[in-house]
Every structure is written in C-alpha cells, then in structure tokens.
C-alpha cells in the first residue's frame, strides 16, 4: 500500500530542506530537535528511502528529499491560498464543463457568450471519459455526442440539446457530385462524424463509389478537404463554424445526424438550466457564417 503523506510530513520536509538543518526546522515548527528527528526518520521508513543525509554540519537533501521538498513547497503554498479561493468561489460562480476536442471551440464560445459572470473551467477529453468525469463529480457538465449511443451510468442524466444533420462540404474549386446512383464514384471524401457512426458512414460512402478517408478531427478534415479541393462529410454545425466564403454546403448523400446532449448529475446547476436554450442555439447554429454561399442547398 502506498504510504499517505500528511501536511505535517510536507511541512517538516520543506523546512529541513530550506534551513539545511533539523534543529533550525524544529525551532521554526515550535518543536524539539529530537522530536523532529524522530518524525523525519519515521517518514523515511514509511517511504522506504532516505530523504536527508544528516551529520553534525546539517542536513542535505538526497535526490528523493529534494523532489519531495520541491513538491511540498508547492502544495503548502496552494493550501495557504485555498481558504481565500473557497471564499472567492462563493462570490463568483464557476462551472467545470467538458466536451470533446472537435466541439471545444464551438461549445466554449457558446458558454462564454451565454454565461456572463460565470467562470468556466474547461475540460477536453473523449466521450466515455467525460461521462465518467461527470459521474465522479469532476465535471459539473459535459457536452457529448454519444449519449444516445451508450449506456449512461446511474446518477448521470442526459438532456437533449439538439441534432445537427450531416452535410457534404464542398470547398471552393471542388466539383459537385455527379447525378446518378454513384454520385461520388472515384472521388476521395473526407468524413468526420464525431460520434460512433463513423464505420456506417464509411460503408455508405463506399457504396456510392467514393474512396472514404477519415479525418483526424473535424477541423483537420475540412482543412485537408480545402487543400485538396475534395468533398468532406461533416455535421452541419461544424461546417458552418469553419466555412469560408466560396465554400458550399450540400445535403448529405448518405443519411445521418449527430445528436448533442448535455450530461449532468441531478440537480442540474441552475445557471445551466436558465441558459440552456441559448447555449443550444449557439452550438447548433450560431457559428461564423462568412457568406450566403455557405448555406446548405
């Protein structure tokens, strides 16, 4: 079992390292040198390593002691300011909110606009990890795309924000699909669905004659498509967000949509409940839209 360190352990280690003497550290900590020496020896036995080389000239930290003293100084400094931070948190509301990397610029921009006066502590991770973090209380909320494709753990509730249909993104200079049953025959098509439907989308694109290629991220898929002047299949919310003048958004040749959900533990934070309609509107449809040419159709 890994030994647990106490605040007293950290304080003693930091003081001995700073003074270079057990006696001086004991004096600062209002204890006796024999008592401080016994505590330091007991700590070394628990950790299974020597922290200080001690002789009549003083105490010199070993590499292990130097590392512990360095970390102890940082942790003790954080503990010193913790009461003020706790009091500040009661005056300035804050939320820890997570989302996936692909949605992060869209989601956090929406939160910034809809939650004035609220400090948002952002978290970015994969969908399953975000679900677990909400369950464990590490996040107040998370915006994900797999809530309807997975079993949520007990105590986690999902609230539908809305859906975003897949669209075919055509960068400036890219030829539109041909008519007929195989409109994408022989063409590379980037795709990024940001949920668990990627394999089904790949199969449907292949059936249309395309050479489907998964994008590393939505933004990367669109940038690669623009560089190669090739189509990309992505959710409408992302296509609108990263569209430029001259790009076109066409109805998707394959069916599909991405469902966005807000995960929380009950009761949901009141400030989120009040702002939910505005957040959903901004995430699903209020991205940068440089020109009318970037509208679907």
C-alpha positions in Angstrom: 0.0 0.0 0.0 1.4 3.4 -1.0 2.1 5.5 2.2 0.0 8.6 2.6 1.7 11.9 3.4 0.3 14.3 5.9 0.5 18.1 5.9 2.9 17.7 8.9 5.2 15.5 6.8 5.3 18.0 4.0 5.9 20.9 6.4 8.8 19.2 8.1 10.4 18.1 4.9 10.2 21.6 3.3 11.5 23.3 6.5 14.5 20.9 6.8 15.4 21.4 3.1 15.0 25.2 3.4 17.1 25.6 6.5 19.6 22.7 5.9 19.2 21.8 9.5 16.8 19.6 11.5 17.4 21.9 14.6 16.5 25.1 12.7 13.4 23.5 11.2 12.4 22.2 14.6 12.7 25.7 16.1 10.5 27.2 13.3 7.9 24.5 13.8 7.9 25.0 17.6 9.1 21.5 18.4 12.3 20.0 19.7 15.1 18.7 17.6 14.8 15.1 18.9 11.1 15.1 18.1 11.7 16.4 14.6 14.4 13.9 14.0 12.2 11.0 15.1 9.4 12.2 12.8 11.8 12.6 9.9 13.2 9.1 10.5 9.7 7.6 10.7 8.8 9.3 7.4 11.8 7.9 5.7 10.9 4.4 6.9 7.4 4.8 5.6 8.6 5.9 2.2 11.4 3.3 2.1 14.1 5.8 1.2 16.4 8.3 2.8 15.4 12.0 2.4 18.3 13.7 4.0 22.0 13.0 4.7 22.4 14.2 8.3 25.6 14.8 10.3 27.0 17.4 12.7 27.2 20.1 10.0 23.5 19.9 9.0 21.0 18.1 6.7 21.5 17.8 3.0 18.6 16.5 0.9 19.1 13.4 -1.2 17.5 13.4 -4.8 14.4 12.0 -3.2 14.4 14.5 -0.5 14.9 17.4 -2.9 12.0 16.2 -5.0 9.7 15.8 -2.0 10.7 19.2 -0.7 10.1 20.9 -4.0 6.6 19.4 -4.3 5.9 20.1 -0.7 6.6 23.8 -1.1 4.2 24.0 -4.0 1.4 22.0 -2.2 1.8 24.1 1.0 1.6 27.3 -1.0 -1.6 26.1 -2.6 -3.0 25.2 0.9 -2.2 28.7 2.1 -4.4 30.3 -0.5 -7.1 27.7 -0.5 -9.4 29.4 2.1 -9.4 32.6 0.0 -10.1 30.7 -3.2 -13.0 28.9 -1.5 -14.5 32.2 -0.3 -14.0 33.7 -3.8 -15.8 30.8 -5.3 -18.9 31.6 -3.3 -18.9 35.1 -4.6 -18.0 34.3 -8.3 -19.9 31.2 -9.5 -17.9 28.7 -11.6 -18.6 25.6 -13.5 -16.4 22.8 -14.7 -17.6 21.8 -18.2 -16.1 19.3 -20.6 -16.5 18.4 -24.2 -14.7 16.6 -27.0 -11.8 18.3 -28.8 -13.8 18.7 -32.1 -16.6 20.6 -30.4 -14.4 22.6 -27.9 -14.2 25.9 -29.9 -17.9 25.9 -30.5 -19.0 24.8 -27.0 -16.7 27.1 -25.0 -17.5 30.1 -27.2 -21.2 29.5 -26.6 -20.7 29.1 -22.8 -18.7 32.3 -22.8 -21.5 34.2 -24.5 -24.4 32.7 -22.5 -22.9 32.5 -19.1 -21.6 36.1 -18.3 -20.1 36.3 -14.9 -19.6 32.6 -14.6 -16.0 31.3 -14.6 -16.0 28.2 -16.8 -13.2 25.7 -16.1 -12.9 23.8 -19.4 -12.1 20.1 -19.8 -11.4 18.3 -23.1 -11.4 14.5 -23.4 -13.0 11.6 -25.2 -16.7 11.0 -24.8 -16.5 7.9 -22.5 -14.0 9.7 -20.2 -16.3 12.8 -20.0 -19.2 10.6 -19.0 -17.1 9.1 -16.2 -15.9 12.5 -15.0 -19.5 13.8 -14.7 -20.4 10.6 -12.8 -17.4 11.1 -10.4 -18.2 14.7 -9.8 -15.1 16.0 -11.5 -17.2 17.9 -14.0 -20.4 19.8 -13.4 -21.5 19.1 -17.0 -20.3 17.8 -20.4 -21.5 18.2 -24.0 -21.1 15.0 -25.9 -22.3 13.2 -29.0 -22.7 9.6 -27.8 -25.3 9.9 -25.0 -27.8 8.1 -27.2 -25.3 5.5 -28.3 -24.1 4.3 -24.9 -25.5 3.3 -21.5 -25.1 6.2 -19.1 -24.2 5.2 -15.5 -26.7 5.6 -12.7 -26.8 9.2 -11.4 -25.9 10.8 -14.8 -28.7 12.4 -16.7 -28.6 13.4 -20.4 -30.5 16.4 -21.7 -31.0 16.7 -25.5 -29.5 19.9 -26.9 -30.5 19.1 -30.5 -29.3 17.4 -33.6 -27.1 18.5 -36.5 -27.5 16.7 -39.8 -24.6 15.6 -41.9 -23.8 17.7 -44.9 -21.5 17.5 -47.8 -18.9 20.3 -47.6 -17.5 21.4 -51.0 -14.6 23.8 -50.7 -14.2 26.5 -53.3 -13.0 24.8 -56.6 -14.3 21.3 -55.7 -16.6 19.8 -58.3 -20.1 18.9 -57.1 -21.3 15.2 -57.0 -22.4 13.7 -60.3 -26.0 12.7 -61.0 -27.0 9.1 -60.7 -26.7 6.2 -58.2 -22.9 6.6 -57.7 -22.5 10.4 -57.4 -19.1 10.2 -55.7 -17.6 7.5 -57.8 -13.8 7.6 -57.8 -13.6 10.6 -55.5 -11.8 10.9 -52.2 -14.3 12.0 -49.5 -13.1 13.1 -46.0 -15.5 12.3 -43.2 -15.8 13.1 -39.5 -18.9 12.3 -37.6 -17.7 12.9 -34.0 -19.8 10.0 -32.7 -19.9 6.3 -33.1 -21.4 6.2 -36.6 -18.2 6.6 -38.5 -18.0 3.0 -39.7 -21.6 3.1 -41.0 -20.9 6.3 -42.8 -17.7 4.9 -44.4 -19.7 1.9 -45.7 -22.4 4.1 -47.2 -19.8 6.4 -48.9 -18.1 3.3 -50.3 -21.4 2.1 -51.7 -21.7 5.5 -53.6 -18.4 4.8 -55.3 -16.3 7.1 -53.0 -12.9 6.4 -51.5 -13.8 7.5 -47.9 -11.0 8.8 -45.7 -11.5 9.5 -42.0 -10.4 13.0 -40.9 -8.2 13.2 -37.8 -10.6 15.8 -36.4 -13.4 17.8 -37.9 -11.3 20.9 -38.4 -8.5 18.8 -39.9 -10.9 17.1 -42.2 -12.2 20.4 -43.5 -8.7 21.9 -43.9 -7.5 18.8 -45.8 -10.6 18.9 -48.0 -10.0 22.6 -48.7 -6.3 21.9 -49.5 -7.1 19.0 -51.9 -10.4 20.6 -53.2 -12.2 17.4 -52.3 -15.6 16.9 -50.5 -15.9 16.3 -46.8 -18.9 14.8 -44.9 -19.3 16.5 -41.5 -22.1 17.7 -39.2 -23.7 21.0 -40.3 -22.7 22.8 -37.1 -19.0 22.2 -37.8 -19.3 23.0 -41.5 -20.9 26.4 -40.6 -18.4 27.1 -38.0 -15.3 26.6 -40.2 -16.8 27.6 -43.5 -15.2 30.3 -45.7 -16.5 32.5 -48.5 -16.8 30.3 -51.6 -17.5 27.1 -49.8 -20.7 25.3 -50.4 -22.8 23.0 -48.2 -25.0 20.4 -49.9 -27.4 17.9 -48.5 -25.6 14.7 -47.4 -25.7 11.9 -50.0 -25.9 9.5 -47.1 -28.4 9.7 -44.2 -27.1 10.7 -40.8 -27.1 13.2 -38.0 -25.2 14.0 -34.8 -27.1 14.2 -31.6 -25.7 16.6 -28.9 -26.5 16.1 -25.3 -25.7 17.8 -22.0 -24.7 15.5 -19.2 -25.1 16.5 -15.6 -25.8 14.9 -12.2 -29.1 15.9 -10.6 -29.8 18.5 -9.6 -28.5 20.3 -12.7 -26.8 23.7 -11.9 -29.5 26.4 -12.0 -27.3 28.7 -14.1 -27.1 26.0 -16.8 -30.8 25.3 -16.8 -31.6 29.0 -17.3 -29.1 29.3 -20.2 -29.7 26.0 -21.9 -31.8 27.3 -24.8 -29.3 30.0 -25.7 -26.4 27.6 -25.4 -28.1 25.0 -27.6 -28.9 27.7 -30.3 -25.3 28.9 -30.4 -23.8 25.4 -30.5 -26.1 24.1 -33.2 -26.4 27.1 -35.4 -24.6 30.3 -34.4 -21.2 29.7 -35.8 -19.3 32.1 -38.1 -21.1 32.3 -41.5 -18.9 34.3 -43.9 -21.3 34.3 -46.8 -24.6 33.2 -48.1 -22.8 30.7 -50.3 -22.0 28.7 -47.2 -25.6 27.8 -46.6 -26.9 24.3 -47.3 -28.6 23.8 -50.6 
